[in-house]
Amino acid sequence: MNLFCFGLGYSAETLIDQHGEAFASISGTVRSAGKAERLRSRGIDAIVYADGAGVPQVASTLKEADCLLVSAAPVSYTHLTLPTKRIV
């Protein structure tokens, strides 16, 4: 099986550490070249996907994927504070 991860962050790396041997290949997206190099040294095909870069490579790699993990952080977000309730 081939795994593709949108967002090779903490959650994806934890899954890979625990179950990576189940996959013939692992690839996915990162936002920086430095992180891509670190992951490539582990045998992960990391694609720098930022500001429109990497789109053709992502598209071609996705065609080979059997499993898809989406764990990419939002590009921007607003911190929301949820209301709290006191439970007695």
Order of alpha helices (4+ residues) and beta strands (2+ residues): beta-alpha-beta-alpha-beta-alpha-beta
